[in-house]
Amino acid sequence: MTELRNYNIDEIRRMDAENHLHPFTDYAEMAKEGGARIITRAEGCYLWDADGNRILDGMAGLWCVNVGYGRKELAETAYKQMLELPYYNTFFKTSTPPVAELSAKICSHLGPNFNRIFYSNSGSEANDTMFRLVRHYWNLMGRKTKKTIISRENAYHGSTVAGASLGGMKPMHEQADLPIPGVEHVMQPYWFQEAKPGESPEDFGVRAAKAVEDKILELGADNVGAFIGEPVQGAGGVIVPPSTYWPEINRICKKYDILLVADEVICGFGRTGEWFGHQTLGIEPDLIPMAKGLSSGYLPISALAISDRVASVLIEKGGEFYHGYTYSGHPASCAVALNNIEIIEREGLVEKVKNETGPYLAEALKRIEDLPLVGEVRSLGLMGAIALCKNKETREKFDPVGKVGIMCRDYCMDHGVVARPCGDTMVMSPPLTIEKPQIDDLVNTLGAAIEETAKKIG
């Protein structure tokens, strides 16, 4: 292991408290709790904090550290690339070897209809790029009214103005007067909470897809440019749609000539047991935003994969595309992402998720589904969720939503496990390198946390 830096932790805490504004944080609440937990190192599936506590990272950072922590070869790849060419842009008809190699590598895992990649730095930026490209494409096609993008309630597509607008998180909308014009939302495909009494998952899946068709008809197909959806809604609570949902979405988008966007920022690079979630669920997309597992979080990078249908129009009719970022295709980020994909290939991590650890996580979750408060457990690959509710029979939610989830999260952290509450649903998304005993630790701790939470709330 590399020699650890000797931090003055008290000084680090002081500087953090006085100078750092954290994302997605209630600042007053954090101050009352004594400030931030300081993470100082990581290895494999584990983190260590400044107090020496070892913590099993059941969320792989923010759904992103697919190959686990401490990969020395990724650090060496970044070091070598930075010595050779630390930076150059990809504007003005220039490129670099890592950009070209990574583009070819990504396309090799997407299938024959995808042969073009556009780079940015985060999932939010990838979705901003998608937003602009959808409108540009339809303008080039001479169908300039096809502007609106349909998304789903409780979806997450980023934190930029366009990304947050595309998402369906109402608290985010309220803080910034969003969504911007040209974005519409329909119901999410969440059978457990939104099914009618006696409605089967299959019937519900068709109904949830029909909500998209109804919105297209309401707006007029000539006014709708695209539909966007995560294969599995991540931050919404690991919502796995019924089997009937995506086939209907495919049919609807084709019927009304709507571009289909599969947001693979979380689901990509092995998490669902295939290279991409759209492959697992049979989605037929035109555009694919991706990030997170692309570099396993070792350096910032994201991409938008563009189907031949869209790319051919952009290339042949588009002229100059007035869009891009200073760090689009950053050579060090691309080199690390390429090496990261090679690790996933070499170690068979996609196959491991599909055949071993994914099924094992599903089995482990089944062991705790009869606990108090647990309304439903669900998973796909290495994405899992435990939906907590006040009444298991009626699926009644807690009021206020989120308080019970936070209690459960805090218990898990006190016992050395990171799990995340999405409202009152506890979700997990561990590194793809996790082993079965670590899955047992993760799920057993969650089970104990749920039992303790049930006792606290009576």
ROKE-600973 format. One record per residue (C-alpha): y negated, z negated, x. Coordinates in nm, 2 decimals. Example, Ala and Ser with C-alpha at 12.3 -4.5 7.8 and 13.67 -1.06 7.14 Angstrom:
# ROKE-600973
(node (0.45; -0.78; 1.23)) (node (0.11; -0.71; 1.37)) 
# end
This chain:
# ROKE-600973
(node (0.00; 0.00; 0.00)) (node (-0.35; 0.08; 0.12)) (node (-0.54; -0.23; 0.25)) (node (-0.74; -0.38; -0.04)) (node (-1.11; -0.42; -0.03)) (node (-1.24; -0.78; -0.01)) (node (-1.49; -0.80; -0.30)) (node (-1.72; -1.09; -0.38)) (node (-1.61; -1.11; -0.74)) (node (-1.88; -1.35; -0.85)) (node (-2.14; -1.10; -0.73)) (node (-1.95; -0.81; -0.89)) (node (-1.95; -1.00; -1.22)) (node (-2.33; -1.08; -1.19)) (node (-2.42; -0.72; -1.11)) (node (-2.20; -0.59; -1.40)) (node (-2.36; -0.83; -1.65)) (node (-2.71; -0.76; -1.54)) (node (-2.70; -0.38; -1.47)) (node (-2.41; -0.21; -1.65)) (node (-2.41; -0.10; -2.02)) (node (-2.04; -0.05; -2.12)) (node (-1.93; 0.23; -2.36)) (node (-1.80; 0.13; -2.70)) (node (-1.89; -0.23; -2.65)) (node (-2.07; -0.50; -2.85)) (node (-2.30; -0.63; -2.57)) (node (-2.39; -0.96; -2.73)) (node (-2.03; -1.04; -2.80)) (node (-1.92; -0.96; -2.45)) (node (-2.19; -1.18; -2.31)) (node (-2.07; -1.47; -2.53)) (node (-1.72; -1.42; -2.39)) (node (-1.84; -1.45; -2.03)) (node (-1.87; -1.09; -1.94)) (node (-1.62; -0.82; -1.84)) (node (-1.27; -0.85; -1.71)) (node (-1.29; -0.70; -1.36)) (node (-0.99; -0.48; -1.27)) (node (-0.95; -0.45; -0.89)) (node (-0.63; -0.25; -0.83)) (node (-0.34; -0.07; -0.99)) (node (0.01; 0.06; -0.91)) (node (0.27; 0.24; -1.13)) (node (0.22; 0.10; -1.48)) (node (0.04; -0.21; -1.38)) (node (-0.32; -0.33; -1.33)) (node (-0.44; -0.64; -1.14)) (node (-0.76; -0.82; -1.23)) (node (-0.99; -1.02; -1.01)) (node (-0.81; -1.34; -1.10)) (node (-0.48; -1.20; -0.97)) (node (-0.33; -1.14; -1.32)) (node (-0.08; -0.85; -1.34)) (node (-0.12; -0.65; -1.66)) (node (0.12; -0.39; -1.80)) (node (-0.10; -0.10; -1.90)) (node (0.03; 0.01; -2.24)) (node (-0.25; 0.25; -2.28)) (node (-0.24; 0.45; -1.95)) (node (-0.61; 0.38; -1.91)) (node (-0.76; 0.57; -2.20)) (node (-0.45; 0.77; -2.29)) (node (-0.49; 0.95; -1.95)) (node (-0.29; 0.81; -1.65)) (node (0.02; 1.02; -1.73)) (node (0.17; 1.00; -1.38)) (node (0.09; 0.63; -1.33)) (node (-0.14; 0.46; -1.08)) (node (-0.13; 0.46; -0.70)) (node (-0.03; 0.82; -0.63)) (node (-0.12; 0.85; -0.27)) (node (-0.06; 1.23; -0.26)) (node (-0.33; 1.28; -0.52)) (node (-0.58; 1.08; -0.31)) (node (-0.48; 1.29; -0.01)) (node (-0.52; 1.61; -0.20)) (node (-0.88; 1.51; -0.30)) (node (-0.95; 1.41; 0.06)) (node (-0.83; 1.74; 0.21)) (node (-1.02; 1.94; -0.05)) (node (-1.34; 1.75; 0.00)) (node (-1.32; 1.81; 0.37)) (node (-1.25; 2.18; 0.33)) (node (-1.49; 2.25; 0.03)) (node (-1.63; 1.95; -0.14)) (node (-1.82; 2.15; -0.40)) (node (-1.93; 2.49; -0.51)) (node (-2.01; 2.62; -0.86)) (node (-1.83; 2.89; -1.05)) (node (-2.14; 3.05; -1.19)) (node (-2.27; 3.39; -1.08)) (node (-1.94; 3.57; -1.01)) (node (-1.80; 3.31; -0.77)) (node (-1.48; 3.10; -0.77)) (node (-1.26; 2.89; -0.54)) (node (-0.89; 2.88; -0.47)) (node (-0.82; 2.56; -0.66)) (node (-0.98; 2.70; -0.98)) (node (-0.77; 3.02; -0.97)) (node (-0.45; 2.83; -0.89)) (node (-0.50; 2.57; -1.16)) (node (-0.59; 2.83; -1.42)) (node (-0.26; 3.01; -1.36)) (node (-0.06; 2.69; -1.36)) (node (-0.20; 2.57; -1.70)) (node (-0.14; 2.92; -1.85)) (node (0.22; 2.91; -1.73)) (node (0.28; 2.61; -1.96)) (node (0.10; 2.75; -2.27)) (node (0.30; 3.07; -2.35)) (node (0.21; 3.44; -2.35)) (node (-0.09; 3.43; -2.59)) (node (-0.30; 3.21; -2.36)) (node (-0.43; 3.36; -2.03)) (node (-0.79; 3.23; -2.00)) (node (-0.92; 2.88; -1.91)) (node (-1.28; 2.76; -1.92)) (node (-1.36; 2.43; -1.73)) (node (-1.57; 2.13; -1.81)) (node (-1.56; 1.76; -1.72)) (node (-1.44; 1.56; -2.03)) (node (-1.27; 1.61; -2.36)) (node (-1.61; 1.58; -2.53)) (node (-1.74; 1.87; -2.32)) (node (-1.43; 2.08; -2.39)) (node (-1.49; 2.04; -2.76)) (node (-1.86; 2.12; -2.72)) (node (-1.75; 2.44; -2.54)) (node (-1.51; 2.52; -2.83)) (node (-1.79; 2.46; -3.08)) (node (-2.02; 2.71; -2.92)) (node (-1.74; 2.96; -2.85)) (node (-1.63; 2.96; -3.22)) (node (-1.98; 3.06; -3.33)) (node (-2.02; 3.31; -3.05)) (node (-1.68; 3.48; -3.13)) (node (-1.77; 3.53; -3.50)) (node (-2.11; 3.66; -3.41)) (node (-1.95; 3.91; -3.18)) (node (-1.72; 4.01; -3.46)) (node (-2.02; 4.08; -3.68)) (node (-1.93; 3.80; -3.92)) (node (-2.23; 3.58; -3.85)) (node (-2.19; 3.35; -4.15)) (node (-1.86; 3.21; -4.03)) (node (-2.02; 2.91; -3.87)) (node (-1.87; 2.59; -4.03)) (node (-1.59; 2.40; -3.86)) (node (-1.37; 2.19; -4.07)) (node (-1.23; 1.86; -3.93)) (node (-1.07; 1.55; -4.06)) (node (-1.18; 1.20; -4.16)) (node (-1.09; 0.94; -3.89)) (node (-1.04; 1.21; -3.63)) (node (-1.18; 1.17; -3.28)) (node (-1.31; 1.47; -3.08)) (node (-1.55; 1.31; -2.83)) (node (-1.88; 1.13; -2.80)) (node (-2.13; 1.41; -2.74)) (node (-2.34; 1.51; -3.04)) (node (-2.11; 1.80; -3.13)) (node (-1.79; 1.60; -3.04)) (node (-1.89; 1.30; -3.25)) (node (-1.99; 1.53; -3.53)) (node (-1.65; 1.70; -3.52)) (node (-1.49; 1.36; -3.52)) (node (-1.46; 1.17; -3.85)) (node (-1.55; 0.82; -3.73)) (node (-1.81; 0.70; -3.98)) (node (-1.95; 0.42; -3.76)) (node (-2.03; 0.68; -3.49)) (node (-2.20; 0.90; -3.75)) (node (-2.41; 0.62; -3.88)) (node (-2.56; 0.53; -3.54)) (node (-2.69; 0.88; -3.47)) (node (-2.74; 1.04; -3.81)) (node (-2.44; 1.26; -3.77)) (node (-2.27; 1.49; -3.83)) (node (-2.49; 1.78; -3.74)) (node (-2.50; 2.07; -3.99)) (node (-2.20; 2.31; -3.99)) (node (-1.93; 2.04; -3.98)) (node (-1.72; 1.94; -4.28)) (node (-1.45; 1.68; -4.31)) (node (-1.14; 1.65; -4.53)) (node (-0.87; 1.39; -4.57)) (node (-0.65; 1.29; -4.28)) (node (-0.27; 1.34; -4.30)) (node (-0.19; 0.97; -4.31)) (node (0.10; 0.92; -4.55)) (node (0.13; 0.54; -4.50)) (node (-0.23; 0.47; -4.62)) (node (-0.32; 0.76; -4.84)) (node (-0.01; 0.87; -5.02)) (node (0.01; 0.83; -5.40)) (node (0.27; 0.59; -5.54)) (node (0.61; 0.75; -5.51)) (node (0.48; 1.05; -5.32)) (node (0.72; 1.16; -5.04)) (node (0.59; 1.23; -4.69)) (node (0.68; 1.60; -4.74)) (node (0.48; 1.63; -5.07)) (node (0.19; 1.44; -4.92)) (node (0.19; 1.67; -4.61)) (node (0.14; 1.97; -4.84)) (node (-0.13; 1.80; -5.03)) (node (-0.32; 1.70; -4.72)) (node (-0.30; 2.05; -4.59)) (node (-0.42; 2.18; -4.93)) (node (-0.74; 1.97; -4.88)) (node (-0.82; 2.21; -4.60)) (node (-0.77; 2.51; -4.82)) (node (-0.97; 2.35; -5.10)) (node (-1.26; 2.30; -4.86)) (node (-1.24; 2.66; -4.74)) (node (-1.25; 2.78; -5.10)) (node (-1.54; 2.54; -5.18)) (node (-1.75; 2.67; -4.88)) (node (-1.62; 3.03; -4.89)) (node (-1.39; 3.17; -4.63)) (node (-1.68; 3.39; -4.50)) (node (-1.86; 3.07; -4.41)) (node (-1.58; 2.89; -4.22)) (node (-1.52; 2.96; -3.85)) (node (-1.25; 2.72; -3.75)) (node (-1.03; 2.42; -3.84)) (node (-0.98; 2.15; -3.57)) (node (-0.71; 1.88; -3.55)) (node (-0.54; 1.67; -3.30)) (node (-0.16; 1.73; -3.32)) (node (-0.13; 1.36; -3.35)) (node (-0.45; 1.16; -3.43)) (node (-0.49; 0.93; -3.13)) (node (-0.79; 0.70; -3.17)) (node (-0.74; 0.73; -3.55)) (node (-0.42; 0.52; -3.50)) (node (-0.15; 0.75; -3.37)) (node (-0.12; 0.93; -3.70)) (node (0.18; 1.16; -3.70)) (node (0.15; 1.41; -3.98)) (node (0.45; 1.48; -4.21)) (node (0.67; 1.77; -4.11)) (node (0.52; 1.99; -4.39)) (node (0.16; 1.95; -4.27)) (node (0.11; 2.18; -3.97)) (node (0.32; 2.47; -4.11)) (node (0.09; 2.48; -4.41)) (node (-0.22; 2.46; -4.18)) (node (-0.09; 2.76; -3.99)) (node (-0.05; 2.95; -4.31)) (node (-0.39; 2.86; -4.45)) (node (-0.58; 2.95; -4.13)) (node (-0.40; 3.29; -4.11)) (node (-0.46; 3.36; -4.48)) (node (-0.84; 3.30; -4.46)) (node (-0.89; 3.43; -4.10)) (node (-0.99; 3.09; -3.97)) (node (-0.96; 3.00; -3.60)) (node (-0.72; 2.71; -3.55)) (node (-0.81; 2.46; -3.28)) (node (-0.55; 2.21; -3.15)) (node (-0.73; 1.93; -2.97)) (node (-0.48; 1.84; -2.70)) (node (-0.71; 1.60; -2.51)) (node (-0.46; 1.32; -2.57)) (node (-0.14; 1.50; -2.66)) (node (-0.13; 1.74; -2.37)) (node (0.07; 1.72; -2.05)) (node (0.39; 1.57; -2.17)) (node (0.29; 1.28; -2.40)) (node (0.47; 1.42; -2.70)) (node (0.78; 1.53; -2.52)) (node (0.67; 1.89; -2.46)) (node (0.40; 2.01; -2.23)) (node (0.16; 2.02; -2.53)) (node (0.16; 1.86; -2.87)) (node (0.12; 2.19; -3.05)) (node (0.45; 2.30; -2.90)) (node (0.62; 1.98; -3.04)) (node (0.48; 2.02; -3.39)) (node (0.49; 2.40; -3.42)) (node (0.11; 2.46; -3.43)) (node (-0.02; 2.81; -3.37)) (node (-0.36; 2.76; -3.22)) (node (-0.63; 3.00; -3.11)) (node (-0.82; 2.74; -2.89)) (node (-0.69; 2.44; -2.71)) (node (-0.93; 2.17; -2.57)) (node (-0.75; 1.95; -2.30)) (node (-0.84; 1.67; -2.06)) (node (-0.70; 1.33; -1.98)) (node (-0.35; 1.41; -1.86)) (node (-0.48; 1.72; -1.69)) (node (-0.56; 1.51; -1.38)) (node (-0.41; 1.19; -1.50)) (node (-0.76; 1.05; -1.48)) (node (-0.77; 1.06; -1.10)) (node (-1.08; 1.28; -1.12)) (node (-1.29; 1.40; -1.41)) (node (-1.19; 1.74; -1.55)) (node (-1.13; 1.91; -1.88)) (node (-1.06; 2.26; -2.00)) (node (-1.05; 2.49; -2.30)) (node (-0.76; 2.73; -2.32)) (node (-0.87; 3.05; -2.50)) (node (-0.62; 3.28; -2.67)) (node (-0.61; 3.65; -2.59)) (node (-0.74; 3.71; -2.95)) (node (-1.06; 3.53; -2.87)) (node (-1.08; 3.60; -2.49)) (node (-1.05; 3.98; -2.54)) (node (-1.36; 3.99; -2.77)) (node (-1.55; 3.76; -2.54)) (node (-1.48; 3.98; -2.23)) (node (-1.52; 4.32; -2.40)) (node (-1.81; 4.25; -2.63)) (node (-1.98; 3.93; -2.52)) (node (-2.19; 4.01; -2.22)) (node (-2.31; 3.70; -2.04)) (node (-2.18; 3.37; -2.19)) (node (-2.47; 3.14; -2.16)) (node (-2.27; 2.82; -2.13)) (node (-2.13; 2.61; -1.85)) (node (-2.17; 2.29; -1.65)) (node (-2.27; 2.21; -1.29)) (node (-1.92; 2.08; -1.23)) (node (-1.72; 2.34; -1.42)) (node (-1.42; 2.40; -1.21)) (node (-1.51; 2.14; -0.95)) (node (-1.28; 2.22; -0.65)) (node (-1.16; 1.87; -0.58)) (node (-1.09; 1.80; -0.95)) (node (-0.90; 2.13; -0.98)) (node (-0.70; 2.06; -0.67)) (node (-0.60; 1.71; -0.79)) (node (-0.52; 1.84; -1.14)) (node (-0.30; 2.11; -0.99)) (node (-0.11; 1.85; -0.78)) (node (-0.09; 1.63; -1.08)) (node (0.09; 1.90; -1.28)) (node (0.32; 1.96; -0.99)) (node (0.42; 1.59; -0.99)) (node (0.49; 1.61; -1.37)) (node (0.71; 1.92; -1.30)) (node (0.88; 1.78; -0.99)) (node (0.97; 1.45; -1.15)) (node (1.07; 1.60; -1.49)) (node (0.84; 1.37; -1.68)) (node (0.81; 1.59; -1.98)) (node (1.19; 1.60; -2.02)) (node (1.21; 1.22; -1.95)) (node (0.97; 1.15; -2.24)) (node (1.16; 1.39; -2.47)) (node (1.51; 1.27; -2.40)) (node (1.48; 0.91; -2.27)) (node (1.17; 0.71; -2.30)) (node (1.03; 0.86; -2.61)) (node (1.34; 0.79; -2.82)) (node (1.37; 0.45; -2.65)) (node (1.02; 0.35; -2.76)) (node (1.10; 0.46; -3.12)) (node (1.41; 0.24; -3.11)) (node (1.22; -0.06; -2.97)) (node (0.95; -0.03; -3.23)) (node (1.22; -0.03; -3.50)) (node (1.32; -0.38; -3.38)) (node (0.99; -0.53; -3.49)) (node (0.92; -0.35; -3.81)) (node (1.05; -0.64; -4.02)) (node (0.80; -0.89; -3.87)) (node (0.52; -1.04; -4.08)) (node (0.22; -0.82; -4.12)) (node (0.40; -0.50; -4.01)) (node (0.37; -0.23; -4.27)) (node (0.49; 0.06; -4.07)) (node (0.59; 0.16; -3.71)) (node (0.57; 0.52; -3.60)) (node (0.59; 0.71; -3.27)) (node (0.61; 1.05; -3.12)) (node (0.71; 1.08; -2.75)) (node (0.51; 0.81; -2.57)) (node (0.26; 0.75; -2.85)) (node (0.33; 0.46; -3.07)) (node (0.17; 0.26; -3.35)) (node (0.22; -0.06; -3.55)) (node (0.03; -0.06; -3.87)) (node (-0.06; -0.42; -3.97)) (node (-0.15; -0.49; -4.33)) (node (-0.22; -0.79; -4.56)) (node (0.06; -0.70; -4.80)) (node (0.37; -0.52; -4.68)) (node (0.47; -0.41; -5.03)) (node (0.13; -0.28; -5.15)) (node (0.00; -0.18; -4.80)) (node (-0.32; -0.37; -4.88)) (node (-0.57; -0.36; -4.58)) (node (-0.72; -0.67; -4.43)) (node (-1.09; -0.74; -4.51)) (node (-1.28; -0.69; -4.29)) (node (-1.07; -0.42; -4.12)) (node (-1.03; -0.47; -3.75)) (node (-1.04; -0.85; -3.71)) (node (-0.67; -0.90; -3.72)) (node (-0.62; -0.61; -3.47)) (node (-0.86; -0.77; -3.23)) (node (-0.67; -1.10; -3.26)) (node (-0.35; -0.93; -3.18)) (node (-0.50; -0.74; -2.89)) (node (-0.64; -1.05; -2.73)) (node (-0.30; -1.22; -2.75)) (node (-0.14; -0.93; -2.58)) (node (-0.40; -0.93; -2.30)) (node (-0.36; -1.31; -2.25)) (node (0.01; -1.24; -2.20)) (node (-0.03; -0.95; -1.95)) (node (-0.02; -0.64; -2.17)) (node (-0.28; -0.39; -2.26)) (node (-0.25; -0.26; -2.62)) (node (-0.53; -0.12; -2.83)) (node (-0.63; -0.19; -3.19)) (node (-0.75; 0.11; -3.39)) (node (-0.87; -0.09; -3.69)) (node (-0.57; -0.31; -3.77)) (node (-0.32; -0.06; -3.62)) (node (-0.19; -0.16; -3.27)) (node (-0.14; 0.16; -3.07)) (node (0.03; 0.23; -2.73)) (node (0.03; 0.52; -2.49)) (node (0.18; 0.41; -2.16)) (node (0.21; 0.62; -1.84)) (node (0.49; 0.88; -1.86)) (node (0.65; 0.70; -1.57)) (node (0.72; 0.39; -1.77)) (node (1.08; 0.27; -1.76)) (node (1.29; 0.12; -2.04)) (node (1.26; -0.25; -1.92)) (node (0.88; -0.21; -1.92)) (node (0.89; -0.06; -2.27)) (node (1.09; -0.37; -2.38)) (node (0.81; -0.59; -2.22)) (node (0.54; -0.39; -2.40)) (node (0.71; -0.40; -2.75)) (node (0.83; -0.76; -2.71)) (node (0.48; -0.88; -2.63)) (node (0.34; -0.69; -2.92)) (node (0.60; -0.85; -3.14)) (node (0.51; -1.20; -3.02)) (node (0.14; -1.12; -3.07)) (node (0.20; -1.02; -3.42)) (node (0.40; -1.33; -3.50)) (node (0.12; -1.55; -3.34)) (node (-0.15; -1.36; -3.53)) (node (0.04; -1.41; -3.86)) (node (0.05; -1.79; -3.79)) (node (-0.32; -1.79; -3.72)) (node (-0.42; -1.62; -4.04)) (node (-0.17; -1.82; -4.25)) 
# end
